[in-house]
Amino acid sequence: MKRFFVCNSKNVGAPAKIQGILRFFRFRDSGITFQKRDRRRYYSSFFLISFDTLRGKNLISRVERNRLALAITFVLTTLSVLIGLVNISLSATTSKYSRVTGGTFFRTAPIGAALIKVEGEIHSGHSTFESTGSESILQKLRDIEQNPNIKGILIEINSPGGTVGASQEVYNELMRLRKTRKIVVSMKDMAASGGYYIASSADKIFALSGTITGSIGVIAMAPNIKGLLDRYGVKMRTYKEGKYKDSLSLFRDSTPEEDEMIQKMLSDTYNEFIQDVAKGRNQTVKSVQNLAEGRIYSGQDAFRNKLVDEIGGRKEALEELSRLCQYDGEIPLYEEEESPFDRLFMMLGSKMNSFSTERIFFREFKNSPVLVILPQAIR
């Protein structure tokens, strides 16, 4: 279940105020829904619901039952593997695609290509079921580098982007690895922002006609709840050592000097983004700038604007990778999966904690009238 931020607009008494939505550039409008008043246009992605549908414990108990069933199924599957009822092994299929359980297979894999998936939000650290951690990707790339049998890498991307640092880490490692391996990207439903950042490091990029891609830009948002606190007479005191230590504070308006400082930081990051895409795509900085500013493209538009090289899916991307690797026929493709225990811990870490947060919030607001549920994760 996706995590939501629950806001009782009756108690707040006014639309949320976001201070300093700083962005590069005009098409980068994430968060603008907090400022616009035309709900028909800007609130279409929000959920306006009556809490009558959530009253009591019916929803929560249903979610609990579903997750309990999922957990039981997973545990039984794991036990079946451990006692030998189910075997997980490497076996060639008619499509020469093999999925292998274990975290070190790429180090000793036979001749072929590696499949790496970038799914969900891109962030630092390790991957979860719902997101991709840069450290998990980097570890796989290091294993691939140690094995000369891995001739190429097919990267499947289905991601709206993520943090700049994590995307840069993966991009830099792929650019370095591109000197000794062939890399092809296959875009799925979405490969935008940080997803495109990573894709630009490939020798060739394939996208579906309906793929959403591009969004080359940078944005930062800082909510300001000073008005809400003033409404209820809550006073905040801040003690700091350093003039800018509380920049983008929740509890006061930012100063013009702070806005300028943050804007410069975003400008530097944006310019790095542009330069890296230009380098990876063998294009001029000027040509990438003309396509950037946060613009979003369909796969077909991206092909016309040379942001991607071909229209196609995994099949076409694998054929191109086989050709680049000078392999006679279709090159064997290997995907390295986490072990059953790793998956179990990932599930417990990423799912159960979010469920606890949702249950607490729904319980606290169960007697409220109409709620606006915003698609913002609670961290």
C-alpha positions, -999 to 999 in steps of 0.1 A, spaced: 0 0 0 13 34 -8 19 57 21 -1 90 22 1 123 41 -33 129 56 -43 166 59 -76 178 75 -82 210 55 -110 220 80 -85 222 109 -58 239 88 -83 265 76 -62 274 45 -45 259 16 -10 246 23 17 271 17 50 259 1 78 284 5 105 286 -21 95 261 -48 128 265 -66 132 247 -99 150 244 -132 130 252 -153 95 261 -162 83 226 -170 95 212 -136 62 217 -117 61 190 -90 45 204 -60 27 232 -78 -6 217 -68 0 231 -33 -2 266 -47 -29 265 -75 -65 271 -67 -81 255 -98 -88 220 -83 -102 207 -116 -68 210 -132 -43 207 -103 -60 185 -78 -71 158 -103 -43 135 -89 -55 139 -53 -81 117 -36 -111 135 -21 -128 110 0 -153 107 29 -139 91 60 -171 71 62 -155 46 39 -126 42 63 -146 44 95 -141 16 120 -115 -11 113 -129 -27 81 -102 -12 58 -74 -19 82 -85 -55 89 -88 -62 52 -53 -49 46 -40 -69 75 -56 -101 61 -41 -95 27 -6 -89 40 -8 -118 64 -18 -140 35 12 -126 15 36 -132 43 23 -168 49 26 -176 12 62 -162 11 72 -182 42 57 -214 28 76 -208 -4 108 -202 14 104 -234 35 96 -253 3 129 -242 -11 148 -251 20 134 -286 23 138 -293 -14 102 -293 -26 112 -265 -50 145 -261 -66 160 -228 -77 186 -234 -103 203 -219 -134 188 -234 -165 189 -222 -201 155 -215 -216 143 -210 -252 148 -173 -249 182 -178 -232 170 -159 -202 180 -172 -167 169 -158 -133 194 -168 -106 189 -166 -69 220 -155 -49 239 -123 -44 273 -132 -61 263 -150 -93 276 -122 -116 312 -128 -103 312 -164 -117 286 -164 -145 293 -181 -178 295 -161 -210 265 -139 -215 250 -105 -205 237 -92 -172 202 -79 -167 199 -51 -141 165 -35 -133 160 0 -120 125 2 -106 107 28 -85 123 57 -67 161 59 -70 179 66 -37 211 59 -18 216 27 1 200 -7 -7 171 -16 -29 136 -25 -15 106 -41 -32 94 -6 -42 126 12 -50 162 10 -63 191 17 -40 223 29 -57 245 7 -34 227 -24 -46 232 -15 -82 269 -5 -77 276 -39 -60 262 -57 -90 283 -36 -114 315 -43 -93 308 -80 -96 303 -77 -133 335 -59 -137 354 -88 -120 340 -113 -145 353 -111 -181 325 -136 -192 299 -109 -188 302 -91 -221 274 -66 -218 247 -52 -196 210 -48 -203 194 -22 -180 156 -21 -177 144 12 -163 109 18 -149 115 48 -126 102 84 -122 136 94 -109 150 100 -74 178 118 -56 206 135 -76 234 119 -57 222 83 -61 215 88 -99 249 104 -103 266 74 -86 251 49 -109 257 71 -140 294 75 -131 299 38 -126 282 29 -158 302 55 -178 334 39 -163 322 4 -171 312 14 -206 349 14 -215 350 -24 -212 314 -35 -215 286 -28 -239 255 -13 -223 220 -11 -236 190 5 -219 154 -7 -223 128 19 -210 95 5 -197 66 27 -187 87 55 -173 124 66 -173 123 102 -163 146 126 -144 171 104 -125 159 74 -146 169 92 -177 201 104 -160 211 67 -157 199 58 -191 221 84 -208 252 64 -198 243 36 -222 257 29 -257 221 26 -270 187 35 -255 154 17 -265 120 31 -255 84 21 -261 63 45 -280 43 53 -248 73 55 -225 74 87 -204 109 100 -203 129 132 -202 122 155 -173 158 168 -173 156 193 -145 160 199 -108 135 209 -81 135 215 -44 105 223 -21 103 235 14 70 235 32 62 265 55 38 258 84 44 291 102 9 303 95 -6 271 109 14 274 141 5 311 145 -32 301 141 -30 279 172 -6 301 191 24 277 188 58 295 191 90 280 178 125 290 191 156 281 171 191 280 185 218 278 160 255 284 153 259 294 117 239 320 98 224 295 73 220 265 96 182 267 95 178 275 59 145 262 45 131 258 80 95 247 83 88 274 108 97 307 91 98 323 57 130 320 38 151 352 31 159 364 -4 196 356 4 187 320 13 166 317 -19 195 329 -39 218 304 -23 195 275 -29 188 286 -64 226 287 -71 229 251 -58 201 240 -80 217 258 -110 250 240 -104 232 206 -101 212 213 -132 243 222 -152 260 189 -141 229 170 -152 230 187 -187 267 181 -191 265 144 -181 236 138 -205 255 155 -233 286 134 -225 267 101 -223 247 108 -255 276 123 -274 257 155 -280 265 191 -274 255 208 -242 235 233 -262 214 206 -279 206 190 -246 197 224 -230 171 229 -258 155 197 -248 157 200 -210 140 225 -187 120 196 -172 102 188 -204 85 154 -205 85 134 -237 68 103 -250 90 76 -263 81 86 -298 89 123 -292 122 113 -274 132 93 -305 125 122 -328 146 145 -305 174 119 -303 170 114 -265 166 77 -273 180 57 -303 153 32 -312 117 23 -305 114 -12 -290 113 -33 -259 135 -59 -243 136 -81 -274 149 -54 -296 173 -41 -269 187 -76 -264 192 -81 -302 212 -49 -303 232 -59 -272 241 -92 -289 252 -73 -320 274 -49 -300 289 -78 -281 296 -95 -315 278 -126 -302 265 -151 -328 228 -153 -322 211 -141 -290 234 -136 -261 224 -155 -229 209 -131 -204 213 -135 -166 194 -118 -139 207 -120 -103 179 -120 -77 181 -117 -39 179 -149 -18 146 -158 -2 159 -146 32 169 -113 16 135 -109 2 118 -117 35 139 -90 53 131 -65 25 94 -72 28 95 -68 66 115 -36 64 97 -18 36 61 -31 40 53 -36 77 68 -3 88 47 16 63 16 -3 73 21 7 110 24 43 100 -8 42 80 -28 25 108 -18 52 133 -28 80 109 -61 65 100 -69 58 137 -61 94 146 -83 109 119 -112 84 119 -137 109 134 -129 137 110 -151 148 81 -139 150 45 -102 145 41 -78 155 14 -53 126 11 -22 138 -7 2 114 -25 32 123 -3 51 96 15 55 100 53 92 96 62 
